[in-house]
């Protein structure tokens, strides 16, 4: 048995074992009542009249990317938000471990003055859930096809649940990397040939999809297995966009997490990287969160 085979077996075993405690997740589980639900993109994409009458400075929008991506995946939203007068920060998510990644994003939040709209895509949702830590400036959380984790959840556990297993597992290739201070870690990369179908449902030009697959940043196995802490959505208003064509996170798992968080929820037809395929809908959801919490 070679090293690659052993690592692949380790990843499969982790998903199976850590997934067991969350296997009982279902849409009938206890959830906070959602504040509003829409099943059409039109409800999100419509212009927001209140923006034209905004008084005073706008909140800073902090955009946290997920795994197998980087901050450039937010470029369409950054352009739209800046044109609307919002300060924007799109930090590089380290992707080395849920706790350390949340520590880093928390340090970014501490450098920002004034109200903040904190946004996470995919794994970035788990990060923002843990990064707030009582920061009073964070006025809203926005999850875009993201993990809205509860205390004790891990990504492996959520994806290994009954709802998570409604779609095929993300095709990842494990490899090792040297850790700071010594030792060896394991990181996961999506098989390049399957990246376009899993993340984008082949909705972008092939050359752009191939570039995104080549530029993807791997996710440490620690990020998949570490347990989430007390979720910020218990005390901060949240918004959630379900990507109904998602092949990376089960849409029904997204619906469950949104309902559990009591999030203002919209559903938009699109793939996992809906930030690139429908940036207008994503931007307008962020603007709705800003208007309702900071205006």
C-alpha positions, -999 to 999 in steps of 0.1 A, spaced: 0 0 0 15 33 -11 13 66 9 -13 81 -14 -36 50 -8 -31 52 30 -40 89 30 -71 84 9 -81 57 34 -76 80 63 -98 107 47 -126 82 40 -123 69 76 -125 104 91 -156 112 72 -173 79 82 -163 81 119 -169 118 125 -200 118 104 -217 93 127 -228 118 155 -246 140 130 -263 112 111 -296 121 127 -298 156 111 -331 160 93 -353 188 82 -376 180 111 -349 187 137 -354 216 161 -347 249 143 -352 286 150 -380 300 128 -367 316 97 -374 353 94 -382 352 57 -381 327 29 -380 332 -9 -377 306 -36 -370 329 -65 -340 347 -77 -361 377 -85 -367 384 -48 -329 387 -44 -320 404 -76 -344 433 -74 -328 466 -66 -330 478 -30 -346 513 -29 -333 520 6 -297 521 -8 -305 553 -26 -316 570 6 -288 557 28 -277 583 54 -241 583 67 -213 558 62 -220 523 50 -208 492 70 -177 474 59 -184 441 41 -159 414 50 -159 385 25 -144 352 36 -138 326 9 -140 289 13 -119 259 5 -104 252 -30 -108 289 -38 -92 322 -29 -104 358 -24 -105 365 -61 -137 345 -62 -154 375 -47 -142 399 -74 -176 404 -90 -192 412 -56 -163 435 -46 -168 456 -77 -206 459 -72 -203 467 -35 -176 493 -40 -197 509 -68 -225 511 -42 -203 529 -17 -195 500 6 -160 496 21 -149 460 13 -123 437 28 -117 402 13 -90 385 34 -71 354 24 -86 325 45 -56 304 56 -74 270 52 -51 254 77 -76 246 106 -110 258 117 -98 272 150 -67 290 136 -86 302 105 -112 317 128 -84 333 149 -70 350 118 -104 363 106 -111 376 141 -78 396 139 -90 411 106 -123 421 122 -104 438 151 -87 461 126 -119 474 112 -137 504 127 -175 507 126 -202 482 117 -194 450 98 -214 427 75 -196 394 78 -200 370 48 -188 334 43 -189 311 13 -188 273 18 -161 265 44 -159 303 50 -193 300 67 -179 278 94 -150 302 99 -172 333 103 -195 314 127 -164 310 150 -146 343 143 -169 369 158 -163 361 195 -185 389 209 -173 416 185 -201 442 188 -193 457 154 -205 426 135 -241 434 128 -250 406 103 -238 372 92 -244 362 56 -240 326 45 -236 319 7 -240 281 1 -220 278 33 -216 258 65 -236 275 93 -222 252 120 -236 246 154 -215 239 185 -198 205 181 -203 203 144 -174 195 120 -175 196 83 -169 159 81 -198 153 105 -222 175 85 -212 161 52 -214 126 66 -250 131 79 -280 118 61 -287 151 45 -250 156 35 -249 122 19 -277 131 -5 -250 142 -30 -218 123 -39 -187 132 -17 -164 159 -31 -137 141 -51 -105 150 -32 -69 139 -35 -50 139 -1 -13 149 1 11 158 29 27 192 37 53 204 62 37 221 92 52 252 108 73 241 138 78 206 125 56 177 117 35 168 87 -1 177 79 -26 164 54 -43 186 29 -70 180 3 -73 191 -33 -102 186 -57 -94 164 -87 -88 190 -114 -108 172 -141 -139 172 -118 -136 207 -104 -158 223 -131 -187 199 -126 -186 199 -88 -180 236 -82 -195 253 -112 -219 228 -129 -200 237 -161 -217 271 -162 -185 292 -170 -163 291 -201 -141 260 -201 -109 281 -200 -120 300 -169 -131 267 -152 -97 252 -160 -79 282 -145 -100 280 -113 -91 243 -109 -54 251 -114 -55 280 -89 -75 262 -61 -60 264 -26 -60 231 -8 -78 226 25 -61 211 55 -77 179 70 -77 197 103 -103 222 89 -125 192 81 -123 175 115 -121 203 141 -153 209 160 -171 242 158 -177 264 189 -207 284 201 -222 298 169 -224 335 163 -257 331 146 -273 325 180 -270 362 188 -264 380 155 -291 382 126 -282 360 97 -290 356 60 -286 325 39 -285 318 2 -292 282 -8 -276 272 -41 -302 248 -54 -278 232 -79 -249 227 -54 -228 196 -59 -204 204 -31 -228 209 -2 -262 192 -3 -289 218 -9 -311 201 17 -282 203 42 -280 240 34 -317 244 40 -314 226 73 -286 248 85 -304 280 74 -335 270 93 -316 260 123 -300 294 124 -333 312 119 -318 329 88 -335 351 63 -333 325 35 -334 328 -2 -329 301 -28 -312 307 -61 -307 283 -90 -270 280 -93 -239 259 -85 -216 259 -54 -195 289 -67 -227 310 -72 -205 340 -63 -191 337 -98 -222 326 -117 -248 349 -101 -229 378 -84 -259 401 -88 -281 379 -66 -253 375 -40 -245 412 -39 -282 421 -34 -286 397 -5 -255 413 12 -271 447 6 -304 435 21 -285 425 52 -268 458 54 -300 478 50 -319 458 76 -292 460 103 -272 492 97 -296 517 82 
